[in-house]
């Protein structure tokens, strides 16, 4: 993570230098924010920050301040992450309440003008009328949104029931990467866009081959060695179906259903038939570990895998340095859309809108706030950022180009609509009741018993339901209850002491 941050920071510094020399922003000086010489303070609230906001400033605000020198921008974190640098490691981590923290900096005597947040928090802010609708401002200024990626703009509109309450200049996404050579070798047509999960699983069965450490798997939910089928299933397959482990009040398990049974039957059979790898798969002899051998796709151990848009950089880098890498052949690859469920056609794209910009309904400087949002969502900003090798993709289609002169199906990253965001109330509940994570994790034991043919999926899910209900009751009795690996409940000492004080 540190290395990735360093690379990002270096790239952004280069981008800033280019900006100052080419004078790209000269045309932006006629903005409303620059109509007066009087200094204006624009306060931007971000979900989290702290001792160093240089990344955010280099990415978004430095260029705007250069073009509008009468505007001074303050970055205000809803959650100051610097507090965690000095936290006692023996104390349990308590997930912060992102929604409440953001609402605090949006109200009071000195509220922020702009909020930058993910779709989960934005969704609730819209419901509570805490952010301004942007459609009237877009129409008044004739701000062109026709070039936006439909999945991005429609995803934001869905949060506002057809209206826009935010814009974002960039997004992250995933697609299904496939190895062309593996398909050619077995004479099977490669995947195409808009395939269902069953389509992909059927293809995976046709291309899987070999035994032991020479096994080539048909599909992997992720490219990393040591795949955990249970969590891979949860994050990539179950989530897009929007299946829940327990009800909205966290009182009753919801896993003992025909739909859950079908999911477990499907994934467990793929693992047992060695179509997908599991954490017991023997892929190497353990003597030649490297960044290539630990990558299932680059090492040729899997025909198809789901990967992020910036994985393109890693593949290209490995291919370009193939002559220097022992036992590595360049990978001939392409991408298609991630699989979809037939129940939800066209939906399921792994698109992350982590930086949506909205105007606080209580903004002291709404005009300057809108001018800033227009600027970083405009064509000039997109043109500038298209020159940098960013880890995100631009929201304007015109400036989405394959990286490093490569030729691949780049549309696969943005053809599908994103899965609707989580309910922030659920996130808040998970923070208030940390033991809920263990309730979900307890399912791994039962899924493993299915893989070992000790139980059928229906039997295992019924037992998970019973165990989960017991755990949920413990949490209901004391929300601070957590669980050891064997499922034994305990209450951290600081939480128990706090409860005693409250009762006293």
RANOR-V741528 format. One record per pair of residues at least 12 apart in sequence whose C-alpha atoms are under 10 Angstrom apart, sorted by the first residue. I is the first residue (numbers start at 1). J is the second residue. If there is no record, write none. Layout:
BEGIN
I:J, I:J
END
This chain:
BEGIN
4:391, 5:55, 6:55, 7:389, 7:390, 7:391, 8:55, 8:59, 8:388, 8:389, 8:390, 8:391, 9:54, 9:55, 9:56, 9:58, 9:59, 10:55, 11:58, 11:59, 11:388, 11:389, 11:390, 12:55, 12:56, 12:57, 12:58, 12:59, 12:60, 12:385, 12:388, 12:389, 12:390, 13:54, 13:55, 13:58, 13:59, 14:58, 14:388, 15:58, 15:59, 15:63, 15:384, 15:385, 15:387, 15:388, 15:389, 16:58, 16:59, 16:62, 16:63, 16:384, 16:385, 18:384, 18:387, 19:62, 19:63, 19:66, 19:381, 19:384, 19:385, 20:63, 20:66, 20:67, 23:67, 24:63, 24:67, 24:380, 24:381, 24:383, 24:384, 25:63, 25:64, 25:66, 25:67, 25:68, 25:375, 25:380, 25:381, 25:384, 26:66, 26:67, 26:68, 27:67, 27:380, 28:64, 28:67, 28:68, 28:371, 28:375, 28:380, 29:64, 29:66, 29:67, 29:68, 29:69, 30:67, 30:68, 31:67, 31:68, 31:367, 31:368, 31:371, 31:372, 31:374, 31:375, 32:68, 32:367, 32:368, 32:370, 32:371, 32:372, 33:67, 33:68, 33:69, 33:70, 33:71, 33:365, 33:367, 33:368, 33:369, 33:370, 33:371, 33:372, 34:67, 34:68, 34:69, 34:70, 34:71, 34:368, 34:371, 35:68, 35:70, 36:70, 36:71, 37:68, 37:69, 37:70, 37:71, 38:69, 38:70, 38:71, 39:68, 39:69, 39:70, 39:71, 39:72, 40:68, 40:69, 40:70, 40:71, 40:72, 40:73, 40:365, 40:368, 41:70, 41:71, 41:72, 41:73, 41:74, 41:112, 41:113, 41:364, 41:365, 41:368, 42:71, 42:72, 42:73, 42:74, 42:75, 42:112, 42:113, 42:114, 42:363, 42:364, 42:365, 42:366, 42:368, 42:369, 42:372, 43:72, 43:73, 43:74, 43:75, 43:76, 43:105, 43:110, 43:111, 43:112, 43:113, 43:114, 43:115, 43:363, 43:364, 43:365, 43:369, 44:61, 44:73, 44:74, 44:75, 44:76, 44:77, 44:105, 44:106, 44:111, 44:112, 44:113, 44:114, 44:115, 44:116, 44:357, 44:358, 44:359, 44:360, 44:369, 45:74, 45:75, 45:76, 45:77, 45:78, 45:79, 45:102, 45:103, 45:105, 45:106, 45:111, 45:112, 45:113, 45:114, 45:115, 45:116, 45:117, 45:357, 45:358, 45:360, 46:75, 46:76, 46:77, 46:78, 46:79, 46:80, 46:102, 46:105, 46:112, 46:114, 46:115, 46:116, 46:117, 46:118, 46:355, 46:357, 47:76, 47:77, 47:78, 47:79, 47:80, 47:81, 47:98, 47:99, 47:101, 47:102, 47:115, 47:116, 47:117, 47:118, 47:121, 47:354, 47:355, 48:76, 48:77, 48:78, 48:79, 48:80, 48:81, 48:82, 48:98, 48:101, 48:102, 48:116, 48:117, 49:75, 49:76, 49:77, 49:78, 49:79, 49:80, 49:81, 49:82, 50:75, 50:76, 50:77, 50:78, 50:79, 50:80, 50:81, 50:82, 50:83, 51:80, 51:81, 51:82, 51:83, 52:81, 52:82, 53:74, 53:75, 53:76, 53:77, 54:75, 56:75, 57:73, 57:74, 57:75, 59:376, 59:385, 60:169, 60:372, 60:373, 60:375, 60:376, 60:381, 61:73, 61:74, 61:75, 61:372, 61:376, 63:375, 63:376, 63:381, 64:371, 64:372, 64:375, 64:376, 64:381, 65:372, 68:372, 71:368, 74:112, 75:112, 75:114, 75:115, 76:102, 76:105, 76:111, 76:112, 76:114, 76:115, 77:101, 77:102, 77:105, 77:115, 77:116, 78:97, 78:98, 78:99, 78:100, 78:101, 78:102, 78:103, 78:104, 78:105, 78:106, 78:115, 78:116, 78:117, 79:96, 79:97, 79:98, 79:100, 79:101, 79:102, 79:105, 80:101, 91:492, 91:493, 91:494, 91:495, 92:434, 92:482, 92:492, 92:493, 92:494, 92:495, 93:431, 93:434, 94:430, 94:431, 94:432, 94:433, 94:434, 95:427, 95:428, 95:429, 95:430, 95:431, 95:432, 95:433, 95:434, 96:427, 96:428, 96:430, 96:431, 96:432, 97:424, 97:425, 97:427, 97:428, 97:429, 97:430, 97:431, 97:432, 98:117, 98:120, 98:121, 98:424, 98:427, 98:428, 98:431, 99:117, 99:120, 99:121, 99:122, 99:124, 99:125, 99:424, 99:425, 99:427, 99:428, 100:121, 100:424, 100:428, 102:115, 102:116, 102:117, 102:121, 102:122, 102:125, 103:115, 103:121, 103:125, 103:130, 103:360, 105:360, 106:130, 106:131, 106:359, 106:360, 106:361, 106:362, 106:363, 107:130, 107:360, 107:361, 107:362, 107:363, 108:362, 110:362, 110:363, 110:364, 111:360, 111:361, 111:362, 111:363, 111:364, 112:359, 112:360, 112:361, 112:362, 112:363, 112:364, 112:365, 112:369, 113:131, 113:358, 113:359, 113:360, 113:361, 113:362, 113:363, 113:364, 113:365, 113:366, 113:367, 113:368, 113:369, 113:370, 114:131, 114:166, 114:357, 114:358, 114:359, 114:360, 114:361, 114:362, 114:363, 114:364, 114:365, 114:366, 114:368, 114:369, 114:370, 114:372, 114:373, 115:131, 115:166, 115:355, 115:356, 115:357, 115:358, 115:359, 115:360, 115:363, 115:369, 116:166, 116:167, 116:168, 116:354, 116:355, 116:356, 116:357, 116:358, 116:359, 117:166, 117:168, 117:353, 117:354, 117:355, 117:356, 117:357, 117:358, 118:168, 118:352, 118:353, 118:354, 118:355, 118:356, 118:357, 118:421, 119:155, 119:156, 119:159, 119:166, 119:352, 119:353, 119:354, 119:355, 119:356, 119:420, 119:421, 119:422, 119:423, 119:424, 120:159, 120:353, 120:354, 120:420, 120:421, 120:422, 120:423, 120:424, 120:425, 120:426, 120:427, 121:356, 121:421, 121:422, 121:423, 121:424, 121:425, 121:427, 122:156, 122:159, 122:160, 122:165, 122:166, 122:355, 122:356, 122:357, 122:358, 122:421, 122:424, 123:156, 123:158, 123:159, 123:160, 123:165, 123:420, 123:421, 123:422, 123:423, 123:424, 124:159, 124:160, 124:423, 124:424, 124:425, 125:159, 125:165, 125:358, 125:360, 125:361, 125:424, 126:159, 126:160, 126:161, 126:164, 126:165, 126:166, 126:358, 127:159, 127:160, 127:161, 129:165, 129:360, 129:361, 130:165, 130:358, 130:359, 130:360, 130:361, 130:362, 130:363, 131:165, 131:166, 131:357, 131:358, 131:359, 131:360, 131:361, 131:362, 131:363, 132:164, 132:165, 132:166, 132:358, 132:359, 132:360, 132:361, 132:362, 132:363, 132:366, 133:160, 133:163, 133:164, 133:165, 133:166, 133:358, 133:359, 133:360, 133:361, 134:163, 134:164, 134:165, 134:166, 134:167, 134:358, 134:359, 134:370, 135:163, 135:164, 135:165, 135:166, 136:164, 137:367, 137:370, 137:371, 137:374, 138:164, 138:370, 138:374, 141:374, 143:374, 143:377, 143:378, 144:374, 144:377, 144:378, 144:379, 145:167, 145:377, 145:378, 145:379, 145:395, 145:396, 146:396, 146:397, 147:379, 147:395, 147:396, 147:397, 147:398, 147:399, 148:167, 148:168, 148:169, 148:377, 148:394, 148:395, 148:396, 148:397, 148:398, 149:170, 149:171, 149:394, 149:395, 149:396, 149:397, 149:398, 149:400, 149:411, 149:414, 149:415, 150:395, 150:396, 150:397, 150:414, 150:415, 150:416, 150:417, 151:346, 151:347, 151:349, 151:351, 151:395, 151:413, 151:414, 151:415, 151:416, 151:417, 151:418, 152:167, 152:168, 152:169, 152:170, 152:171, 152:351, 152:352, 152:353, 152:395, 152:396, 152:414, 152:415, 152:416, 152:417, 152:418, 153:166, 153:167, 153:168, 153:395, 153:396, 153:417, 154:417, 154:418, 155:351, 155:353, 155:417, 155:418, 155:419, 155:420, 155:421, 156:168, 156:353, 156:356, 156:418, 156:420, 158:420, 159:420, 159:421, 164:358, 165:356, 165:357, 165:358, 165:359, 165:360, 166:355, 166:356, 166:357, 166:358, 166:359, 166:373, 167:353, 167:355, 167:356, 167:357, 167:358, 167:359, 167:373, 167:374, 167:376, 167:377, 167:395, 168:353, 168:354, 168:355, 168:356, 168:357, 168:358, 168:373, 168:376, 168:377, 168:394, 168:395, 168:396, 169:353, 169:355, 169:356, 169:357, 169:373, 169:374, 169:375, 169:376, 169:377, 169:378, 169:379, 169:381, 169:382, 169:385, 169:392, 169:393, 169:394, 169:395, 169:396, 170:352, 170:353, 170:354, 170:355, 170:356, 170:376, 170:377, 170:382, 170:385, 170:390, 170:391, 170:392, 170:393, 170:394, 170:395, 170:396, 171:309, 171:351, 171:352, 171:353, 171:354, 171:355, 171:356, 171:391, 171:392, 171:393, 171:394, 171:395, 171:414, 172:308, 172:309, 172:310, 172:350, 172:351, 172:352, 172:353, 172:354, 172:391, 172:392, 172:393, 172:394, 172:395, 172:413, 172:414, 173:307, 173:308, 173:309, 173:310, 173:338, 173:349, 173:350, 173:351, 173:352, 173:353, 173:392, 173:393, 173:412, 173:413, 173:414, 173:418, 174:306, 174:307, 174:308, 174:309, 174:310, 174:311, 174:335, 174:336, 174:337, 174:338, 174:349, 174:350, 174:351, 174:352, 174:412, 174:413, 174:414, 175:193, 175:305, 175:306, 175:307, 175:308, 175:309, 175:311, 175:334, 175:335, 175:336, 175:337, 175:338, 175:339, 175:349, 175:350, 175:351, 175:409, 175:410, 175:411, 175:412, 175:413, 175:414, 175:415, 175:416, 176:191, 176:192, 176:193, 176:200, 176:219, 176:220, 176:221, 176:222, 176:304, 176:305, 176:306, 176:307, 176:308, 176:309, 176:334, 176:335, 176:336, 176:337, 176:338, 176:339, 176:412, 176:413, 177:191, 177:219, 177:223, 177:297, 177:303, 177:304, 177:305, 177:306, 177:307, 177:308, 177:309, 177:311, 177:312, 177:333, 177:334, 177:335, 177:336, 177:337, 177:338, 177:412, 178:190, 178:191, 178:218, 178:219, 178:297, 178:302, 178:303, 178:304, 178:305, 178:306, 178:331, 178:332, 178:333, 178:334, 178:335, 178:336, 179:297, 179:298, 179:300, 179:301, 179:302, 179:303, 179:304, 179:305, 179:331, 179:332, 179:333, 179:334, 179:335, 180:303, 180:304, 180:331, 180:332, 180:333, 180:334, 180:335, 181:300, 181:303, 181:331, 181:332, 181:333, 182:207, 182:208, 182:209, 182:216, 182:218, 182:300, 182:301, 182:302, 182:303, 182:304, 182:331, 182:332, 182:333, 183:203, 183:204, 183:206, 183:207, 183:208, 183:218, 183:303, 183:304, 184:207, 185:207, 186:206, 186:207, 186:208, 186:209, 187:206, 187:207, 188:203, 188:206, 188:207, 189:203, 189:207, 190:203, 190:204, 190:207, 190:303, 190:304, 190:334, 190:336, 191:203, 191:204, 191:304, 191:334, 191:335, 191:336, 191:337, 191:339, 192:335, 192:336, 192:337, 192:338, 192:339, 192:412, 193:335, 193:336, 193:337, 193:338, 193:339, 193:340, 193:409, 193:411, 193:412, 193:415, 193:416, 194:336, 194:337, 194:338, 194:339, 194:340, 194:341, 194:345, 194:346, 194:347, 194:412, 194:415, 194:416, 195:336, 195:337, 195:338, 195:339, 195:340, 195:341, 195:342, 195:345, 195:346, 196:337, 196:338, 196:339, 196:340, 196:341, 196:342, 196:343, 196:344, 196:345, 196:346, 197:237, 197:338, 197:339, 197:340, 197:341, 197:342, 198:266, 198:339, 198:340, 198:341, 198:342, 199:339, 199:340, 200:218, 200:219, 200:304, 200:338, 200:339, 200:340, 201:218, 201:219, 201:266, 201:267, 201:270, 201:275, 201:276, 201:304, 201:339, 202:218, 202:219, 202:275, 203:218, 203:219, 203:275, 203:303, 203:304, 204:216, 204:217, 204:218, 204:219, 204:220, 204:270, 204:275, 204:276, 204:302, 204:303, 204:304, 205:217, 205:218, 205:219, 205:270, 205:273, 205:274, 205:275, 205:276, 206:218, 206:275, 207:219, 207:275, 207:302, 207:303, 207:304, 208:273, 208:274, 208:275, 208:276, 208:301, 208:302, 208:303, 209:274, 209:275, 209:301, 209:302, 211:274, 211:282, 211:283, 212:281, 212:282, 212:283, 212:284, 212:285, 213:281, 213:282, 213:283, 213:284, 213:285, 213:301, 214:282, 214:283, 214:284, 214:300, 214:301, 215:274, 215:275, 215:277, 215:281, 215:282, 215:283, 215:284, 215:300, 215:301, 215:302, 216:274, 216:275, 216:276, 216:277, 216:283, 216:296, 216:297, 216:299, 216:300, 216:301, 216:302, 216:303, 217:271, 217:273, 217:274, 217:275, 217:276, 217:277, 217:296, 217:297, 217:300, 217:301, 217:302, 217:303, 217:304, 217:305, 218:270, 218:274, 218:275, 218:276, 218:277, 218:301, 218:302, 218:303, 218:304, 218:305, 219:270, 219:274, 219:275, 219:276, 219:277, 219:296, 219:297, 219:301, 219:302, 219:303, 219:304, 219:305, 219:306, 220:232, 220:271, 220:275, 220:276, 220:277, 220:278, 220:296, 220:297, 220:301, 220:302, 220:303, 220:304, 220:305, 220:306, 220:307, 221:233, 221:235, 221:236, 221:237, 221:276, 221:277, 221:304, 221:305, 221:306, 221:307, 222:236, 222:277, 222:295, 222:296, 222:297, 222:302, 222:304, 222:305, 222:306, 222:307, 222:308, 223:294, 223:295, 223:296, 223:297, 223:298, 223:299, 223:301, 223:302, 223:304, 223:305, 223:306, 223:307, 223:311, 224:291, 224:293, 224:294, 224:295, 224:296, 224:297, 224:305, 225:277, 225:278, 225:279, 225:281, 225:283, 225:284, 225:293, 225:294, 225:295, 225:296, 225:297, 225:301, 226:277, 226:278, 226:279, 226:280, 226:281, 226:282, 226:283, 226:294, 226:295, 226:296, 227:276, 227:277, 227:278, 227:279, 227:280, 227:281, 227:296, 228:277, 228:278, 228:279, 228:280, 228:444, 228:448, 229:267, 229:268, 229:270, 229:271, 229:276, 229:277, 229:278, 229:279, 229:444, 229:447, 229:448, 229:451, 230:264, 230:267, 230:268, 230:278, 230:279, 230:441, 230:443, 230:444, 230:445, 230:446, 230:447, 230:448, 231:440, 231:441, 231:443, 231:444, 232:267, 232:278, 233:263, 233:264, 233:267, 233:268, 234:440, 236:306, 236:338, 236:339, 236:348, 236:350, 237:263, 237:267, 237:339, 237:340, 237:341, 237:348, 238:260, 238:263, 238:264, 239:348, 239:419, 239:420, 239:422, 240:339, 240:340, 240:341, 240:344, 240:347, 240:348, 240:349, 240:350, 240:418, 240:419, 240:420, 241:259, 241:263, 241:340, 241:341, 241:342, 241:343, 241:344, 241:347, 241:348, 241:419, 242:348, 242:419, 242:420, 242:421, 242:422, 243:255, 243:259, 243:260, 244:260, 244:440, 245:260, 245:436, 245:439, 245:440, 245:443, 245:464, 245:465, 245:468, 246:436, 246:439, 246:440, 246:465, 246:468, 246:469, 246:472, 247:426, 248:423, 248:425, 248:426, 248:429, 249:425, 249:426, 249:429, 249:472, 249:476, 250:426, 250:429, 250:430, 250:433, 250:436, 250:439, 250:469, 250:472, 250:473, 250:475, 250:476, 251:468, 251:469, 251:470, 251:471, 251:472, 251:473, 251:474, 251:475, 251:476, 252:465, 252:466, 252:468, 252:469, 252:470, 252:471, 252:472, 252:473, 253:439, 253:440, 253:462, 253:464, 253:465, 253:466, 253:467, 253:468, 253:469, 253:470, 253:471, 253:472, 254:461, 254:464, 254:465, 254:468, 254:469, 255:443, 255:458, 255:461, 255:462, 255:463, 255:464, 255:465, 255:466, 255:468, 256:457, 256:458, 256:459, 256:460, 256:461, 256:462, 256:463, 256:464, 256:465, 256:466, 257:458, 257:461, 257:462, 257:465, 258:458, 260:457, 260:458, 260:461, 261:456, 261:457, 261:458, 261:459, 261:460, 261:461, 261:462, 262:457, 262:458, 263:457, 264:447, 264:450, 264:451, 264:456, 264:457, 264:458, 264:460, 264:461, 265:450, 265:451, 265:456, 265:457, 265:458, 266:457, 267:447, 267:451, 268:447, 268:448, 268:450, 268:451, 268:452, 268:453, 268:456, 268:457, 269:450, 269:451, 270:451, 271:451, 272:450, 272:451, 272:452, 272:453, 275:302, 276:302, 276:304, 276:305, 277:296, 277:301, 277:302, 278:451, 283:296, 283:301, 284:301, 288:326, 290:325, 290:326, 291:318, 292:315, 292:318, 292:325, 292:326, 292:327, 292:328, 293:327, 293:328, 297:315, 297:331, 297:333, 298:314, 298:315, 298:318, 298:319, 298:328, 298:329, 298:330, 298:331, 298:332, 298:333, 299:327, 299:328, 299:329, 299:330, 299:331, 300:328, 300:329, 300:330, 300:331, 303:333, 304:333, 304:334, 304:335, 305:335, 305:338, 306:335, 306:336, 306:337, 306:338, 306:339, 306:350, 307:335, 307:338, 307:350, 308:350, 308:351, 308:391, 308:392, 308:413, 309:335, 309:351, 309:391, 309:392, 309:393, 309:410, 309:412, 309:413, 310:389, 310:390, 310:391, 310:392, 310:393, 310:403, 311:391, 312:333, 312:334, 312:335, 312:391, 312:402, 312:403, 312:404, 312:406, 312:408, 313:389, 313:390, 313:391, 313:403, 313:404, 315:330, 315:331, 315:332, 315:333, 316:330, 316:331, 316:403, 316:404, 316:406, 318:330, 318:331, 319:331, 319:332, 333:407, 333:408, 334:407, 334:408, 334:409, 334:410, 334:412, 335:408, 335:409, 335:410, 335:411, 335:412, 335:413, 336:408, 336:409, 336:410, 336:411, 336:412, 336:413, 336:415, 337:349, 337:350, 337:409, 337:410, 337:411, 337:412, 337:413, 337:414, 337:415, 337:416, 338:350, 338:412, 338:413, 338:415, 338:416, 339:416, 340:416, 344:419, 345:416, 345:417, 346:415, 346:416, 346:417, 346:418, 346:419, 347:415, 347:416, 347:417, 347:418, 347:419, 347:420, 348:416, 348:417, 348:418, 348:419, 348:420, 349:412, 349:413, 349:414, 349:415, 349:416, 349:417, 349:418, 349:419, 349:420, 350:413, 350:414, 350:416, 350:417, 350:418, 350:419, 351:413, 351:414, 351:416, 351:417, 351:418, 351:419, 352:392, 352:418, 352:419, 352:421, 353:395, 353:418, 353:421, 356:373, 357:369, 357:370, 357:372, 357:373, 357:374, 357:376, 357:377, 358:370, 358:373, 359:373, 377:394, 377:395, 377:396, 378:395, 378:396, 379:396, 379:398, 379:399, 381:394, 382:394, 382:395, 382:396, 382:397, 382:398, 382:399, 382:400, 383:396, 383:398, 383:399, 383:400, 384:399, 385:399, 386:398, 386:399, 386:400, 386:401, 386:403, 387:399, 387:401, 387:403, 388:403, 389:403, 389:404, 390:403, 393:413, 393:414, 395:414, 397:411, 397:414, 429:479, 431:480, 432:479, 432:480, 433:472, 433:475, 433:476, 433:478, 433:479, 433:480, 433:481, 433:482, 434:475, 434:479, 434:480, 434:481, 434:482, 434:483, 435:471, 435:472, 435:474, 435:475, 435:478, 435:479, 435:480, 435:481, 435:482, 435:483, 435:484, 435:489, 435:490, 435:491, 436:468, 436:471, 436:472, 436:475, 436:479, 436:480, 436:481, 436:482, 436:483, 437:482, 437:483, 438:468, 438:471, 438:472, 438:482, 438:483, 438:484, 438:485, 438:487, 439:464, 439:465, 439:467, 439:468, 439:469, 439:470, 439:471, 439:472, 439:475, 439:482, 439:483, 439:487, 440:464, 440:468, 441:468, 441:485, 441:487, 442:464, 442:467, 442:468, 442:471, 442:483, 442:485, 442:486, 442:487, 443:460, 443:461, 443:463, 443:464, 443:465, 443:467, 443:468, 444:464, 445:460, 445:464, 445:486, 446:459, 446:460, 446:461, 446:462, 446:463, 446:464, 447:460, 447:461, 447:464, 448:460, 467:487, 468:487, 470:487, 471:483, 471:487, 471:488, 471:489, 474:489, 474:490, 475:489, 475:491, 478:490, 478:491, 478:495, 478:496, 478:499, 479:491, 479:495, 480:492, 480:494, 480:495, 480:496, 480:499, 481:495, 481:496
END
